[in-house]
Amino acid sequence: MSFVRNARLLAMRGARLGQNRSYSDDMKLTFAAANKTFFDAAVVRQIDVPSFSGSFGILAKHVPTLAVLKPGVVQVTDNEGKVTKYFVSSGSVTVNEDSSVQVLAEEAHNIEDIDVSEARQLLSKYQSELSSAGNDKAKAEAAIAVEVAEALVKAAE
């Protein structure tokens, strides 16, 4: 088979696949953590998430995606334009073909509920633990705690 014929076949298959996908004009968000469910199939306009491959925004009809969340802020914009921000420690985000999105966090809190001074105290505590860690395991655990605490402070400021 020639290259041109293969390319034509792939283009036709891709066009058919695109026609068969059930993309929706509404995006439904489910956002939960072990401590609370923030959204349960709620229709929203946009979601911005921090991931290890870079932060990105999600709108309806977004390409299906799976990403690992890094410590940072998840920003949700509802259909009226109201923005709500949440701190997440880690987790995953899944974007499906039907424009549904699941954000599953290890831990999540509304930014308004975070006390900046307490976040700074946590960061200081974990930095001390990192500098005094006696073995590789303790250093790794403390380094992760410092990373999360730094993101928490940044989110709260």
Rosetta constraint file for C-alpha pairs under 8 A:
AtomPair CA 1 CA 5 HARMONIC 6.55 0.50
AtomPair CA 1 CA 6 HARMONIC 6.76 0.50
AtomPair CA 2 CA 6 HARMONIC 6.33 0.50
AtomPair CA 3 CA 7 HARMONIC 6.11 0.50
AtomPair CA 4 CA 8 HARMONIC 6.15 0.50
AtomPair CA 5 CA 9 HARMONIC 6.23 0.50
AtomPair CA 6 CA 10 HARMONIC 6.18 0.50
AtomPair CA 7 CA 11 HARMONIC 6.11 0.50
AtomPair CA 8 CA 12 HARMONIC 6.23 0.50
AtomPair CA 9 CA 13 HARMONIC 6.19 0.50
AtomPair CA 10 CA 14 HARMONIC 6.02 0.50
AtomPair CA 11 CA 15 HARMONIC 6.17 0.50
AtomPair CA 12 CA 16 HARMONIC 6.30 0.50
AtomPair CA 13 CA 17 HARMONIC 6.08 0.50
AtomPair CA 14 CA 18 HARMONIC 6.11 0.50
AtomPair CA 15 CA 19 HARMONIC 6.33 0.50
AtomPair CA 16 CA 20 HARMONIC 6.32 0.50
AtomPair CA 17 CA 21 HARMONIC 6.44 0.50
AtomPair CA 21 CA 97 HARMONIC 6.76 0.50
AtomPair CA 21 CA 98 HARMONIC 7.76 0.50
AtomPair CA 22 CA 97 HARMONIC 6.51 0.50
AtomPair CA 22 CA 98 HARMONIC 5.49 0.50
AtomPair CA 23 CA 60 HARMONIC 7.85 0.50
AtomPair CA 23 CA 61 HARMONIC 5.46 0.50
AtomPair CA 23 CA 97 HARMONIC 5.79 0.50
AtomPair CA 23 CA 98 HARMONIC 4.75 0.50
AtomPair CA 23 CA 99 HARMONIC 6.02 0.50
AtomPair CA 24 CA 60 HARMONIC 6.66 0.50
AtomPair CA 24 CA 61 HARMONIC 6.25 0.50
AtomPair CA 24 CA 98 HARMONIC 5.60 0.50
AtomPair CA 24 CA 99 HARMONIC 5.65 0.50
AtomPair CA 25 CA 60 HARMONIC 5.72 0.50
AtomPair CA 25 CA 61 HARMONIC 6.76 0.50
AtomPair CA 25 CA 99 HARMONIC 7.62 0.50
AtomPair CA 26 CA 43 HARMONIC 6.30 0.50
AtomPair CA 26 CA 44 HARMONIC 7.43 0.50
AtomPair CA 26 CA 45 HARMONIC 7.76 0.50
AtomPair CA 26 CA 60 HARMONIC 5.87 0.50
AtomPair CA 26 CA 99 HARMONIC 6.81 0.50
AtomPair CA 27 CA 42 HARMONIC 7.97 0.50
AtomPair CA 27 CA 43 HARMONIC 5.43 0.50
AtomPair CA 27 CA 44 HARMONIC 5.81 0.50
AtomPair CA 27 CA 45 HARMONIC 6.74 0.50
AtomPair CA 27 CA 46 HARMONIC 8.00 0.50
AtomPair CA 27 CA 59 HARMONIC 7.01 0.50
AtomPair CA 27 CA 60 HARMONIC 4.90 0.50
AtomPair CA 27 CA 61 HARMONIC 7.79 0.50
AtomPair CA 27 CA 99 HARMONIC 4.92 0.50
AtomPair CA 27 CA 100 HARMONIC 5.48 0.50
AtomPair CA 27 CA 101 HARMONIC 7.20 0.50
AtomPair CA 28 CA 41 HARMONIC 4.81 0.50
AtomPair CA 28 CA 42 HARMONIC 5.08 0.50
AtomPair CA 28 CA 43 HARMONIC 4.43 0.50
AtomPair CA 28 CA 44 HARMONIC 6.28 0.50
AtomPair CA 28 CA 99 HARMONIC 6.61 0.50
AtomPair CA 28 CA 100 HARMONIC 4.64 0.50
AtomPair CA 28 CA 101 HARMONIC 6.11 0.50
AtomPair CA 29 CA 39 HARMONIC 6.24 0.50
AtomPair CA 29 CA 40 HARMONIC 6.46 0.50
AtomPair CA 29 CA 41 HARMONIC 4.86 0.50
AtomPair CA 29 CA 42 HARMONIC 5.16 0.50
AtomPair CA 29 CA 43 HARMONIC 6.27 0.50
AtomPair CA 29 CA 44 HARMONIC 6.68 0.50
AtomPair CA 29 CA 100 HARMONIC 5.99 0.50
AtomPair CA 29 CA 101 HARMONIC 4.89 0.50
AtomPair CA 29 CA 102 HARMONIC 5.99 0.50
AtomPair CA 29 CA 103 HARMONIC 7.66 0.50
AtomPair CA 30 CA 37 HARMONIC 7.99 0.50
AtomPair CA 30 CA 38 HARMONIC 7.58 0.50
AtomPair CA 30 CA 39 HARMONIC 4.96 0.50
AtomPair CA 30 CA 40 HARMONIC 4.49 0.50
AtomPair CA 30 CA 41 HARMONIC 4.91 0.50
AtomPair CA 30 CA 42 HARMONIC 6.73 0.50
AtomPair CA 30 CA 100 HARMONIC 7.87 0.50
AtomPair CA 30 CA 101 HARMONIC 6.20 0.50
AtomPair CA 30 CA 102 HARMONIC 4.80 0.50
AtomPair CA 30 CA 103 HARMONIC 6.24 0.50
AtomPair CA 31 CA 37 HARMONIC 6.17 0.50
AtomPair CA 31 CA 38 HARMONIC 5.46 0.50
AtomPair CA 31 CA 39 HARMONIC 4.96 0.50
AtomPair CA 31 CA 40 HARMONIC 6.62 0.50
AtomPair CA 31 CA 102 HARMONIC 5.82 0.50
AtomPair CA 31 CA 103 HARMONIC 4.61 0.50
AtomPair CA 31 CA 104 HARMONIC 5.95 0.50
AtomPair CA 31 CA 105 HARMONIC 7.83 0.50
AtomPair CA 32 CA 36 HARMONIC 5.90 0.50
AtomPair CA 32 CA 37 HARMONIC 4.15 0.50
AtomPair CA 32 CA 38 HARMONIC 5.65 0.50
AtomPair CA 32 CA 39 HARMONIC 6.89 0.50
AtomPair CA 32 CA 103 HARMONIC 6.44 0.50
AtomPair CA 32 CA 104 HARMONIC 5.24 0.50
AtomPair CA 32 CA 105 HARMONIC 6.29 0.50
AtomPair CA 32 CA 108 HARMONIC 7.81 0.50
AtomPair CA 33 CA 37 HARMONIC 6.14 0.50
AtomPair CA 33 CA 104 HARMONIC 5.79 0.50
AtomPair CA 33 CA 105 HARMONIC 4.70 0.50
AtomPair CA 33 CA 106 HARMONIC 5.63 0.50
AtomPair CA 33 CA 107 HARMONIC 5.35 0.50
AtomPair CA 33 CA 108 HARMONIC 5.88 0.50
AtomPair CA 34 CA 105 HARMONIC 7.37 0.50
AtomPair CA 34 CA 106 HARMONIC 6.24 0.50
AtomPair CA 34 CA 107 HARMONIC 6.26 0.50
AtomPair CA 35 CA 107 HARMONIC 6.72 0.50
AtomPair CA 35 CA 108 HARMONIC 7.42 0.50
AtomPair CA 36 CA 108 HARMONIC 7.79 0.50
AtomPair CA 41 CA 100 HARMONIC 7.66 0.50
AtomPair CA 43 CA 78 HARMONIC 7.32 0.50
AtomPair CA 43 CA 79 HARMONIC 7.39 0.50
AtomPair CA 44 CA 76 HARMONIC 7.37 0.50
AtomPair CA 44 CA 77 HARMONIC 6.24 0.50
AtomPair CA 44 CA 78 HARMONIC 4.38 0.50
AtomPair CA 44 CA 79 HARMONIC 5.36 0.50
AtomPair CA 45 CA 59 HARMONIC 6.43 0.50
AtomPair CA 45 CA 60 HARMONIC 7.35 0.50
AtomPair CA 45 CA 76 HARMONIC 7.86 0.50
AtomPair CA 45 CA 77 HARMONIC 5.59 0.50
AtomPair CA 45 CA 78 HARMONIC 5.16 0.50
AtomPair CA 45 CA 79 HARMONIC 4.98 0.50
AtomPair CA 45 CA 81 HARMONIC 7.66 0.50
AtomPair CA 46 CA 57 HARMONIC 6.83 0.50
AtomPair CA 46 CA 58 HARMONIC 5.60 0.50
AtomPair CA 46 CA 59 HARMONIC 5.02 0.50
AtomPair CA 46 CA 60 HARMONIC 7.67 0.50
AtomPair CA 46 CA 76 HARMONIC 5.97 0.50
AtomPair CA 46 CA 77 HARMONIC 5.07 0.50
AtomPair CA 46 CA 78 HARMONIC 6.94 0.50
AtomPair CA 47 CA 57 HARMONIC 5.62 0.50
AtomPair CA 47 CA 58 HARMONIC 5.09 0.50
AtomPair CA 47 CA 59 HARMONIC 6.90 0.50
AtomPair CA 47 CA 74 HARMONIC 7.09 0.50
AtomPair CA 47 CA 75 HARMONIC 5.67 0.50
AtomPair CA 47 CA 76 HARMONIC 4.63 0.50
AtomPair CA 47 CA 77 HARMONIC 6.30 0.50
AtomPair CA 48 CA 55 HARMONIC 7.13 0.50
AtomPair CA 48 CA 56 HARMONIC 5.64 0.50
AtomPair CA 48 CA 57 HARMONIC 4.18 0.50
AtomPair CA 48 CA 58 HARMONIC 6.16 0.50
AtomPair CA 48 CA 74 HARMONIC 5.60 0.50
AtomPair CA 48 CA 75 HARMONIC 4.99 0.50
AtomPair CA 48 CA 76 HARMONIC 6.54 0.50
AtomPair CA 49 CA 55 HARMONIC 5.54 0.50
AtomPair CA 49 CA 56 HARMONIC 5.65 0.50
AtomPair CA 49 CA 57 HARMONIC 6.41 0.50
AtomPair CA 49 CA 69 HARMONIC 7.25 0.50
AtomPair CA 49 CA 73 HARMONIC 6.73 0.50
AtomPair CA 49 CA 74 HARMONIC 4.75 0.50
AtomPair CA 49 CA 75 HARMONIC 6.69 0.50
AtomPair CA 50 CA 54 HARMONIC 6.33 0.50
AtomPair CA 50 CA 55 HARMONIC 4.19 0.50
AtomPair CA 50 CA 56 HARMONIC 6.70 0.50
AtomPair CA 50 CA 69 HARMONIC 5.71 0.50
AtomPair CA 50 CA 70 HARMONIC 5.75 0.50
AtomPair CA 50 CA 71 HARMONIC 7.17 0.50
AtomPair CA 50 CA 72 HARMONIC 5.88 0.50
AtomPair CA 50 CA 73 HARMONIC 6.50 0.50
AtomPair CA 50 CA 74 HARMONIC 6.66 0.50
AtomPair CA 51 CA 55 HARMONIC 5.29 0.50
AtomPair CA 51 CA 56 HARMONIC 7.59 0.50
AtomPair CA 51 CA 67 HARMONIC 6.39 0.50
AtomPair CA 51 CA 68 HARMONIC 5.54 0.50
AtomPair CA 51 CA 69 HARMONIC 4.28 0.50
AtomPair CA 51 CA 70 HARMONIC 5.01 0.50
AtomPair CA 52 CA 67 HARMONIC 7.73 0.50
AtomPair CA 52 CA 68 HARMONIC 6.25 0.50
AtomPair CA 52 CA 69 HARMONIC 6.32 0.50
AtomPair CA 52 CA 70 HARMONIC 5.62 0.50
AtomPair CA 53 CA 67 HARMONIC 7.76 0.50
AtomPair CA 58 CA 62 HARMONIC 6.13 0.50
AtomPair CA 60 CA 99 HARMONIC 5.35 0.50
AtomPair CA 61 CA 97 HARMONIC 7.28 0.50
AtomPair CA 61 CA 98 HARMONIC 7.47 0.50
AtomPair CA 61 CA 99 HARMONIC 5.46 0.50
AtomPair CA 62 CA 95 HARMONIC 7.22 0.50
AtomPair CA 62 CA 97 HARMONIC 7.75 0.50
AtomPair CA 62 CA 99 HARMONIC 6.70 0.50
AtomPair CA 63 CA 95 HARMONIC 7.26 0.50
AtomPair CA 63 CA 96 HARMONIC 7.65 0.50
AtomPair CA 63 CA 97 HARMONIC 6.97 0.50
AtomPair CA 64 CA 94 HARMONIC 7.49 0.50
AtomPair CA 64 CA 95 HARMONIC 4.88 0.50
AtomPair CA 64 CA 96 HARMONIC 4.85 0.50
AtomPair CA 64 CA 97 HARMONIC 5.48 0.50
AtomPair CA 65 CA 93 HARMONIC 7.80 0.50
AtomPair CA 65 CA 94 HARMONIC 5.72 0.50
AtomPair CA 65 CA 95 HARMONIC 4.90 0.50
AtomPair CA 65 CA 96 HARMONIC 6.91 0.50
AtomPair CA 66 CA 92 HARMONIC 7.30 0.50
AtomPair CA 66 CA 93 HARMONIC 5.81 0.50
AtomPair CA 66 CA 94 HARMONIC 4.61 0.50
AtomPair CA 66 CA 95 HARMONIC 6.42 0.50
AtomPair CA 67 CA 92 HARMONIC 5.70 0.50
AtomPair CA 67 CA 93 HARMONIC 5.34 0.50
AtomPair CA 67 CA 94 HARMONIC 6.66 0.50
AtomPair CA 68 CA 90 HARMONIC 7.43 0.50
AtomPair CA 68 CA 91 HARMONIC 5.93 0.50
AtomPair CA 68 CA 92 HARMONIC 4.46 0.50
AtomPair CA 68 CA 93 HARMONIC 6.43 0.50
AtomPair CA 69 CA 88 HARMONIC 7.84 0.50
AtomPair CA 69 CA 89 HARMONIC 7.91 0.50
AtomPair CA 69 CA 90 HARMONIC 5.04 0.50
AtomPair CA 69 CA 91 HARMONIC 4.92 0.50
AtomPair CA 69 CA 92 HARMONIC 5.10 0.50
AtomPair CA 69 CA 93 HARMONIC 6.77 0.50
AtomPair CA 69 CA 105 HARMONIC 7.80 0.50
AtomPair CA 70 CA 88 HARMONIC 7.61 0.50
AtomPair CA 70 CA 89 HARMONIC 6.64 0.50
AtomPair CA 70 CA 90 HARMONIC 5.04 0.50
AtomPair CA 70 CA 91 HARMONIC 7.22 0.50
AtomPair CA 71 CA 87 HARMONIC 7.42 0.50
AtomPair CA 71 CA 88 HARMONIC 5.55 0.50
AtomPair CA 71 CA 89 HARMONIC 4.36 0.50
AtomPair CA 71 CA 90 HARMONIC 5.38 0.50
AtomPair CA 71 CA 147 HARMONIC 7.43 0.50
AtomPair CA 71 CA 148 HARMONIC 5.53 0.50
AtomPair CA 71 CA 151 HARMONIC 5.83 0.50
AtomPair CA 71 CA 152 HARMONIC 7.64 0.50
AtomPair CA 72 CA 87 HARMONIC 5.59 0.50
AtomPair CA 72 CA 88 HARMONIC 5.61 0.50
AtomPair CA 72 CA 89 HARMONIC 6.71 0.50
AtomPair CA 72 CA 148 HARMONIC 7.95 0.50
AtomPair CA 72 CA 151 HARMONIC 5.43 0.50
AtomPair CA 72 CA 152 HARMONIC 6.94 0.50
AtomPair CA 72 CA 155 HARMONIC 6.74 0.50
AtomPair CA 73 CA 85 HARMONIC 6.35 0.50
AtomPair CA 73 CA 86 HARMONIC 5.44 0.50
AtomPair CA 73 CA 87 HARMONIC 4.59 0.50
AtomPair CA 73 CA 88 HARMONIC 6.16 0.50
AtomPair CA 73 CA 155 HARMONIC 6.42 0.50
AtomPair CA 74 CA 85 HARMONIC 5.77 0.50
AtomPair CA 74 CA 86 HARMONIC 5.17 0.50
AtomPair CA 74 CA 87 HARMONIC 6.29 0.50
AtomPair CA 74 CA 88 HARMONIC 6.89 0.50
AtomPair CA 75 CA 83 HARMONIC 6.70 0.50
AtomPair CA 75 CA 84 HARMONIC 5.80 0.50
AtomPair CA 75 CA 85 HARMONIC 4.50 0.50
AtomPair CA 75 CA 86 HARMONIC 6.40 0.50
AtomPair CA 76 CA 83 HARMONIC 5.60 0.50
AtomPair CA 76 CA 84 HARMONIC 5.29 0.50
AtomPair CA 76 CA 85 HARMONIC 6.36 0.50
AtomPair CA 77 CA 81 HARMONIC 5.63 0.50
AtomPair CA 77 CA 82 HARMONIC 5.51 0.50
AtomPair CA 77 CA 83 HARMONIC 4.43 0.50
AtomPair CA 77 CA 84 HARMONIC 6.51 0.50
AtomPair CA 78 CA 82 HARMONIC 5.48 0.50
AtomPair CA 78 CA 83 HARMONIC 6.61 0.50
AtomPair CA 84 CA 110 HARMONIC 7.80 0.50
AtomPair CA 85 CA 110 HARMONIC 6.11 0.50
AtomPair CA 85 CA 111 HARMONIC 5.71 0.50
AtomPair CA 86 CA 108 HARMONIC 6.38 0.50
AtomPair CA 86 CA 109 HARMONIC 5.37 0.50
AtomPair CA 86 CA 110 HARMONIC 4.34 0.50
AtomPair CA 86 CA 111 HARMONIC 5.12 0.50
AtomPair CA 87 CA 108 HARMONIC 5.39 0.50
AtomPair CA 87 CA 109 HARMONIC 5.29 0.50
AtomPair CA 87 CA 110 HARMONIC 6.28 0.50
AtomPair CA 87 CA 111 HARMONIC 5.97 0.50
AtomPair CA 87 CA 152 HARMONIC 6.88 0.50
AtomPair CA 87 CA 155 HARMONIC 6.76 0.50
AtomPair CA 88 CA 105 HARMONIC 6.13 0.50
AtomPair CA 88 CA 106 HARMONIC 7.32 0.50
AtomPair CA 88 CA 107 HARMONIC 5.70 0.50
AtomPair CA 88 CA 108 HARMONIC 4.43 0.50
AtomPair CA 88 CA 109 HARMONIC 6.83 0.50
AtomPair CA 89 CA 105 HARMONIC 6.96 0.50
AtomPair CA 89 CA 106 HARMONIC 6.29 0.50
AtomPair CA 89 CA 107 HARMONIC 5.51 0.50
AtomPair CA 89 CA 108 HARMONIC 6.58 0.50
AtomPair CA 89 CA 148 HARMONIC 6.06 0.50
AtomPair CA 90 CA 105 HARMONIC 5.60 0.50
AtomPair CA 90 CA 106 HARMONIC 5.51 0.50
AtomPair CA 90 CA 107 HARMONIC 6.97 0.50
AtomPair CA 91 CA 103 HARMONIC 7.47 0.50
AtomPair CA 91 CA 104 HARMONIC 5.49 0.50
AtomPair CA 91 CA 105 HARMONIC 4.12 0.50
AtomPair CA 91 CA 106 HARMONIC 5.39 0.50
AtomPair CA 92 CA 103 HARMONIC 5.92 0.50
AtomPair CA 92 CA 104 HARMONIC 5.38 0.50
AtomPair CA 92 CA 105 HARMONIC 6.43 0.50
AtomPair CA 93 CA 101 HARMONIC 7.14 0.50
AtomPair CA 93 CA 102 HARMONIC 5.62 0.50
AtomPair CA 93 CA 103 HARMONIC 4.47 0.50
AtomPair CA 93 CA 104 HARMONIC 6.39 0.50
AtomPair CA 94 CA 101 HARMONIC 5.59 0.50
AtomPair CA 94 CA 102 HARMONIC 5.16 0.50
AtomPair CA 94 CA 103 HARMONIC 6.58 0.50
AtomPair CA 95 CA 99 HARMONIC 6.61 0.50
AtomPair CA 95 CA 100 HARMONIC 6.11 0.50
AtomPair CA 95 CA 101 HARMONIC 4.59 0.50
AtomPair CA 95 CA 102 HARMONIC 6.70 0.50
AtomPair CA 96 CA 100 HARMONIC 5.42 0.50
AtomPair CA 96 CA 101 HARMONIC 6.25 0.50
AtomPair CA 109 CA 113 HARMONIC 6.86 0.50
AtomPair CA 109 CA 114 HARMONIC 7.52 0.50
AtomPair CA 110 CA 114 HARMONIC 7.21 0.50
AtomPair CA 111 CA 155 HARMONIC 6.95 0.50
AtomPair CA 111 CA 156 HARMONIC 6.20 0.50
AtomPair CA 112 CA 156 HARMONIC 7.84 0.50
AtomPair CA 114 CA 118 HARMONIC 8.00 0.50
AtomPair CA 114 CA 119 HARMONIC 7.48 0.50
AtomPair CA 114 CA 156 HARMONIC 6.07 0.50
AtomPair CA 115 CA 119 HARMONIC 6.27 0.50
AtomPair CA 115 CA 156 HARMONIC 6.95 0.50
AtomPair CA 116 CA 120 HARMONIC 6.21 0.50
AtomPair CA 116 CA 153 HARMONIC 6.23 0.50
AtomPair CA 116 CA 156 HARMONIC 5.45 0.50
AtomPair CA 116 CA 157 HARMONIC 6.43 0.50
AtomPair CA 117 CA 121 HARMONIC 6.23 0.50
AtomPair CA 118 CA 122 HARMONIC 6.24 0.50
AtomPair CA 119 CA 123 HARMONIC 6.28 0.50
AtomPair CA 119 CA 149 HARMONIC 6.61 0.50
AtomPair CA 119 CA 152 HARMONIC 6.34 0.50
AtomPair CA 119 CA 153 HARMONIC 5.38 0.50
AtomPair CA 119 CA 156 HARMONIC 7.75 0.50
AtomPair CA 120 CA 124 HARMONIC 6.20 0.50
AtomPair CA 120 CA 149 HARMONIC 7.68 0.50
AtomPair CA 120 CA 153 HARMONIC 6.08 0.50
AtomPair CA 121 CA 125 HARMONIC 6.16 0.50
AtomPair CA 122 CA 126 HARMONIC 6.18 0.50
AtomPair CA 122 CA 149 HARMONIC 6.41 0.50
AtomPair CA 123 CA 127 HARMONIC 6.06 0.50
AtomPair CA 123 CA 146 HARMONIC 5.99 0.50
AtomPair CA 123 CA 149 HARMONIC 4.98 0.50
AtomPair CA 123 CA 150 HARMONIC 6.30 0.50
AtomPair CA 123 CA 153 HARMONIC 7.72 0.50
AtomPair CA 124 CA 128 HARMONIC 6.25 0.50
AtomPair CA 125 CA 129 HARMONIC 6.34 0.50
AtomPair CA 126 CA 130 HARMONIC 6.09 0.50
AtomPair CA 126 CA 142 HARMONIC 6.01 0.50
AtomPair CA 126 CA 143 HARMONIC 7.87 0.50
AtomPair CA 126 CA 145 HARMONIC 6.14 0.50
AtomPair CA 126 CA 146 HARMONIC 5.44 0.50
AtomPair CA 126 CA 149 HARMONIC 7.76 0.50
AtomPair CA 127 CA 131 HARMONIC 6.30 0.50
AtomPair CA 127 CA 142 HARMONIC 7.39 0.50
AtomPair CA 127 CA 143 HARMONIC 7.97 0.50
AtomPair CA 127 CA 146 HARMONIC 6.08 0.50
AtomPair CA 128 CA 132 HARMONIC 6.23 0.50
AtomPair CA 129 CA 133 HARMONIC 5.80 0.50
AtomPair CA 129 CA 142 HARMONIC 6.08 0.50
AtomPair CA 130 CA 138 HARMONIC 7.60 0.50
AtomPair CA 130 CA 139 HARMONIC 5.60 0.50
AtomPair CA 130 CA 142 HARMONIC 4.90 0.50
AtomPair CA 130 CA 143 HARMONIC 6.22 0.50
AtomPair CA 130 CA 146 HARMONIC 7.82 0.50
AtomPair CA 133 CA 138 HARMONIC 5.39 0.50
AtomPair CA 133 CA 139 HARMONIC 5.22 0.50
AtomPair CA 133 CA 142 HARMONIC 7.57 0.50
AtomPair CA 134 CA 138 HARMONIC 6.55 0.50
AtomPair CA 134 CA 139 HARMONIC 7.23 0.50
AtomPair CA 135 CA 139 HARMONIC 6.21 0.50
AtomPair CA 136 CA 140 HARMONIC 6.09 0.50
AtomPair CA 137 CA 141 HARMONIC 6.21 0.50
AtomPair CA 138 CA 142 HARMONIC 6.05 0.50
AtomPair CA 139 CA 143 HARMONIC 5.97 0.50
AtomPair CA 140 CA 144 HARMONIC 6.29 0.50
AtomPair CA 141 CA 145 HARMONIC 6.30 0.50
AtomPair CA 142 CA 146 HARMONIC 6.09 0.50
AtomPair CA 143 CA 147 HARMONIC 6.22 0.50
AtomPair CA 144 CA 148 HARMONIC 6.32 0.50
AtomPair CA 145 CA 149 HARMONIC 6.06 0.50
AtomPair CA 146 CA 150 HARMONIC 5.98 0.50
AtomPair CA 147 CA 151 HARMONIC 6.36 0.50
AtomPair CA 148 CA 152 HARMONIC 6.12 0.50
AtomPair CA 149 CA 153 HARMONIC 6.16 0.50
AtomPair CA 150 CA 154 HARMONIC 6.20 0.50
AtomPair CA 151 CA 155 HARMONIC 6.03 0.50
AtomPair CA 152 CA 156 HARMONIC 6.13 0.50
AtomPair CA 153 CA 157 HARMONIC 6.22 0.50
